[in-house]
Amino acid sequence: MSVTDKRAPGVRINDLSVVYRTGAGELPAVRGVDLELVPGTITGVVGESGSGKSTLALSLLNAVQPPGRIRSGSVDIDGLGDVVILGGDDLRKTRGRHVGYVFQAAQNSLNPLKTIGKQLLDLGRSHDVDDLPGLVKEARSLLDRMGLDGARVLDSYQHELSGGMRQRVGIMLALVLNAHVVVLDEPTTALDMITQATILRIIREVHEERGLTTLVITHDLGVVAEIADRLAVMYGGRLVEQGPTREVLGEPKHPYTRGLLQAIPRLVGDIDEARALPGRPPTLSTIPPDGCVFRERCAVRMDVCETGEPPVLTIGPRVVACHTAAGEGEQKETVTTGPTRGEEQA
């Protein structure tokens, strides 16, 4: 477990639903998600592409872009309150200064026409930083800390940096304003194995030294096994299982989690032991409106899975949404929410 710092805030995501407007109406990308980020810990969210992971992450910044919108729920951060209801200058100050975000494709979040140093100064000015030379000094220190020549990187354009270097620049920009909630969206995608290991080591070290509360979004179970204290598994916009990483990976309760683990190829032993999940993950237009979202691909599908939501069960420190685990834990209380902001206005 990471060292908990008194500055590390807690984050509580409650009954969060995010929809996207399409020709077929508003379709859910995230539906009824409850997730707590314990202060000072690293939480990993895993799932196949299209499961809603990045949409969930953007909700922590209230940054879901049209045609998407947060339909209901809350994202409460200690010291800030509910980010979902923030707007204007309050929301601008929250992004970067309180919540740092490392985007999935680091090169896409950097301006190709400006040096890293000029982008850093733009960031400082947008947050009314008085001591810009001090900000540059802090940025150089962070980059040096991550094994780079800070002065040279700040004088470079993004195309002059490798993928791993750009990823470290993204981490620097997320931390330089002293944010204590950090979201990393696919931090090791498209990096070679050695660079991946370096980035993961940096994330863990900086997390512990700065006393952060960190959320890591990934499709790679190896990444969360390496650095995450807690693990949440997402499918079709819903969290199907969550708990301490070692327990979830060591004894998965949900058929989807088991399927993900069985699909991982082994370095030793019979290569045929790795079995891909049948079928394909649902898209916005094919997510079933009722019943278990995973049932079409599930090896233990039952009649009861066809209608109604699976029970959300608490099994020790674990939470599982599946009928097959019904005999192992206590069902969480279902909270009925009032009308959403959009419905109130209507």
N, C-alpha and C positions, 0 to 999 in steps of 0.2 A: 504494500500500500504506500502511496506517495505521502510525503510529509505535508500535513495540513497546516497552512499558514492562516493566521488570523485575518489576513486581508482577503483570502479567497472567498468569493461569494457563492452562495448556493443558487441553483436555478431550478425552478419547478414549472414544468410544462403540463398544463391541465386541460384535458378534453379538447385538444387542438385539432381543428379541421381546416383544411385549405382546399379550395376549389379553383378550377380553371374554366373560363367561359369558352364554350365551343358551339359549333352549329347544332349539336344535340342537347344544348343546355349546359348548366354548370355541373362539371364532373369532379369527383373528389380525388385529389392526389395524396392527401393526408387526412385520415379520418379517426377522430376520437383518441388521439395519442396522449397518454399520460407517461411522463418520464421525469425523473428527478436527477439532476447533476449534483452529487454530493460535493460540498466545498473541499477543494484541494485534491480531487480525484480526476482521473482520466476516464471518460466514458466513451466506448466505441459503439457506433451504430453500423451494422452490416446488413447487406441484402443485395440482390441482383440489381442490375441497371433498371431504372423505372420504378423502383419500389417506394420512392418518395423521400429518400434520404436527404438529398440536397435541398428539396423544398422544406423539409423539417428544419434543416440548418439555417436556411435563409430567414425562417420565422423568428429565430433568436435575434435578428437584427430588424425585424419588421420590414424585410426587404423583398418580399414576394412581389414580383412585377406583374402588371396587367399583361394578359387577361386573367392572371391569377389573383386571388385575394384570400386573406384569412377570414373565414366565414364565422368561426366561433372559437372559444377557448381563450387561454391566457398563457403568457410566458413571464413569470415573476422572477426577477433577479434581485437579490439582496442589495439594498441601497438605491435601487432604481425604480422598483415597482413593476407594474405590468407593461412590458415593452409594446404589446399589441396596441395599447391606447395612446402611446406617445406619438407626437407628430412635430413638424416644424423644426425649430432650433433644438428642442429637447432631444428629438430623435437623431438629429445630425451630431450632436455632442456625444450621444451614446455610442454611435458607430465609430470605432477606432479608439476612442478614449476609454471606454468602459468594456466594450466587446470588440475584440480583434478577430478578423476573419481572413483566413488564407484560402484563396479561391482554388478551384480544382485545376485549372490550367494557368499556372503562374504567369506565363508569357502573355496571356490574354487580359490580365489585370494590370499590366504595365503599359505605359504610353511609349510606343516605339520612337516618338519624335523628341523625347526628353531623356536626359540622363537620369539615373536612379537618384542622384543627389537633388536634382531639380524637382523630381516628383516628391521626394522627402520634404523639401521646403514647402511645396504646395500643400502637402498634408498638414504640416505644422501651422501654416497660415489659416487653413480652413478650420482649425480647432483653436485659433487665437493663442498659439504658443508664443510667449514673449521672448523666450531665450532660444532663438533659432540656432546660434552657434552651439549651444548646449545640446540641442536636439541632434545636430550633426555629429557631435562627439559621442552621444549615446548610440546613434546608429552605427558609427564606425566600431564602437566597442562591441556591439552585438554581432556584427559581421565578423570581426576578428575572433570573437568567442566561438563562432560557428565554422572556423577554419578558413576564412576568406581574408583577402587583403582589403580591409574596409575602405581605405582611401581610394584604391583603384576601382572597386566596384561602384562607389558613389559617382565616379567620373565616367562610368560606362553606360552605354545604351543596352537595352534588353537583348538585342541580337548579338551582342558581344559576349554574352554569358551563356553557359551551358544550362541544360534543364535543371540539374541539381543546384547550380548557383542561383538560378531564378527562383527556385523553390525556397532557398534560404533567404533571398531578398524578401519574398512574400512573408515569411515568418518574422523577419526584422520589422517590416512595415506594420504587422499586426501587433507587435510588442512595444514599439518605440515610444508610444504614448502612454505606456504603463497600464495597458488593459489587463484585467485580472480574470476575465472570461475570454477564452480563445477557442475559435471554431476552425478546424482544419478539414477542408473538403478534399478527399482523395489526395493526401499529401505525398504519396509515393507512386502515383500513376505515371507510367511511361518512363520510369527511372530504372537504371540497371541495378543489379542486386547489391553491389557495394555502396552505391549512392543511396539506395533505399535504407540500408543498415545505418549509414551515417545520419540521414534525416531522422530516423526513428530515435537514434541515440540523442540527437540534439533536442528533439521534442521532449523526451523524458527528462533530460538534464535541466533544460530551461523551465519546464513545468515545475520541477521540484525546487529549483533555486529561487524562482520568482513567486512561488505560492499561488499557482493558477488553478482555475477550474476549467478543464479542457474537454471539448467534444471533438472526437475524430470520426469523420464519415469515410467509410471505405467499403469496397466489395471484397477485400482480401482478409480472410480470417487470420492469416499469418501476422498481419499488422496488428490486429487487436490482441492476439495472443502475446505479442511482444511487449506492448506498452499499456494496454487498457486495464484498469482496475475492475470496471464493470462493463457489461456487454448487453446491448439491446439488438434484437434481430427484427428486421422490418420486411414486410411482404405486402404488396398491393395497398400501400398507404397505411398499414396498421402494424403496430408492434405485436408480434406473436409470442415473443419470449424475451425476458430480461433477468439479469442477476449478476452475481460475481463472475468474472470472466472464466476462472478456472472451473467453476461448477457448471456453467452453461456448456463449455467446450468438453468437459470431462464426462458429463452425464446429461446430454440434451433431452429436454422433455417434449419439445414440439417436433412433429414430423419434418417440418421445413428445415429446422436447425440440423436435424440428423441428416437430411438430404444434402445440405451444404457441406457438411463434414465428410460424407461419403464420396463426394465429388472431387475431393482434393487428391491429386496424384501423389503417390509415395515414392521416396527416393530408393527405398529397399522393398523387397518382397514382391508379391505378385501384382503386376501393373493392372490386371483385370479387376482388382479389388476396388479401384476407383470407379464409381458409377454415376454418370450424369443424371440430374433430375429429368424426368420425362416432361415433355411439353415445353411451353414457354411461359414466362411471367406475364401477367395481365397488363394491358395498356389502360389508359384512362377510359377508353370506350368499352373495354371488355371486363373491367372490374365488376363482379356481381354485386348488385345492390343489396342482396340478402344472403344469409348463410355464411359459411366459412369461406374466406377469400382464397384459401389454398386448396379447396376440396378437389378441383379438377386434376391436380397433380399428386394428390396424396395417396400413399400406398395403403393407409388404414382408414379410408373414407367410410363413413357410416351414413345411414339414412338421416340421422339427426343433424348432420352437417349441412343439409340442403336448405334449411330454413332457420331463421333466427341467428343471432350472434353467438359465437362460442363463448362459454363462460370464462370470465377472467379470474384465474385462480391464484391464490398466494400459497406457495409451497416453501416454507422457511423464508430464506432471503430472495426467493425466485418468484417471478410472476409469469404465468403461462396462460395463453388464450387458446384452449383446445379441449374438446370433449374427451379425448383419450386420457387426459390428466385429471378427470373429474373426481376420481376416488382418492387423490393424493393431497388435496389442500382445501382451503376455505375460499369461497367465492367472494371477490371484492364487491363492495356495495356499488351498485350502479347509480350514478348521479344524473338526474334529469335536469338539463339546462333549460333556461328560459329562451325567449326568442333571440335570435342573433341581431347584430346591429342592423344588417340589411333588412331583416324581417320587420324590425321595429320601425324603420323608416318607411317601409312599404305600407 
